[in-house]
């Protein structure tokens, strides 16, 4: 764990108030508010780096793709609030010290269109459950989820 901390500090300096920093922004013209809490924000010459710590084992590439919208939301929030470019985002697995970079190549317009679609579904009351063995076991909402009634 100490080696991981040293490696991360050598790579990028922690941004001021950059540990467990909360962000919140009214996304004007879209009718919703986004908020999130970044585990660590660091500064590099090319821009900011957002890190998300995970206690489990390292993610496979397909799992990273499934979870990466989280970093697009963080990027929107951080860039709006700090007026600084986010150059990179990474999951950091604390059990094995692995750092997995996330592809942030999608545009903000694409991300906002995905969020707009989700918000519109919520407004209409469309809460389709998409059960997944890996995700459902650790989900905070599993006790109230309608996954038992979902037909795929």
N, C-alpha and C positions, 0 to 999 in steps of 0.2 A: 504494500500500500504506500509506503514511504517513497519507493522508487517511482511509482505512478505520479505522486504529487510533485516530485522533483522534475520528472520528465515533462509534466504539464506546465510547470512554472518556467522551465527552460524554453518551452515552445512559445508561450504567450503570457504576458503579464495580466493579472486579474484587473479588470476594469473597476474603476471607483464604484463602490456599492454593488459589485458584480457577483456576489455570492447570494444565492436564493433571492434574487431580485424579482419583485412582482411588477407586472405591466398590465395596463388596462386602457382600452381605447374604444371610443365610439366610432364605428366605421361609417363615416358620413355617407349618406346616399344609399346605404345598404340596409338600414333599419335594425342593426344589432350591435351589441358591444362584445368585444373580445377581451378575454383576460387570460393571463398565464403567469407561471412562475418559472423562470430559468434557474437551473441549479448553479450555473457558473457562466459568467460572461468575461471573456478575456480580450485583450487588445493586441493586435499584430500590425505590422506596417501596412498590410493590404486591407485591413478592416477588422471588424469584431468577429469573435468565434463564440458560438453558443454551445455549451456542453450540457448534456443530460445524463445524470448518474443512474445506473441500473445496478441492483443488487444481485440479479441472477447471472446466468452464463451469457456469453456473447451471442449476439443475434446472427442468424443466417441472413443472407442478402434479401430473400423474399420477406422475411419478418421486418427488416429495416424499411423496405418499401412500404409495407402496411402501416408502419408507425410514423413515417416521415412527415405527414401533414402537420404534425405537432410542431416541427421546426419551421415550416412555412408560416404558421401562425405566430410563432416567436419572432421570426424575421419581420413580419408586418408590424408587430407591436414594438420591437426594439428600434427599428428604423424610424417609425413614426415618433416615438417618444424621445429618442436620443439624437435623431437626425444624423445618424452614422450608418455607413454601409456594413452589412453582415456578409463577411467573406466566406464563412464556413460554419458548419454545425456537425457535432459528433455525439454519439452515444459513448459513454465511458462505463465499461463493465468493471465494477469494483472487485468482484471475486477473482478475476484473472488479469486485470490491468489492461485489457484490450480497448483500444480506441477505434471506433467504427465511424468513418466519415459518411455523411449523408449528402446525397445529390440534391442540390438546391437550384437546379436549372429551370424549373417551372417559373413562369412569370407571375407577378402579383395578380394580374388580371385573371389568369387561370385559377389561382388559389381562391380569389374572391368569388369566381363563378361557382366553384365547388361549395364554398361556404354559403353563398346565396341560395343554392339548390337545397342544401341541408336546412337552412333557416326557413325557407318556404315550406318544406315538408313538415317542419315542426309547427309552423303557423296553422297548417291544414290538419294537424293531428295525425300525420302519417308517421308512425313509430314502428316501422318494420324491424323485427329482430332478425339478426343474421348470426345464428349460433355458430360458435367455433370452439372446439375442444380446448385449444390453447388459451384463448382469450376469456372464455366464460368462467373458468375456474378462479381467476384472480379479479374479476370484475366486481366493483363496489355495488353494482345494481342487480346482481344475480338473484337476490331474494324477491325483487319486484318485477323482474324481466318477464316478458311474455314468450321467451324462447321455447317454452314447453308446448306452445300452441302454434308455432311457426311451421308451415309446410313449405318445403323447398322443392 
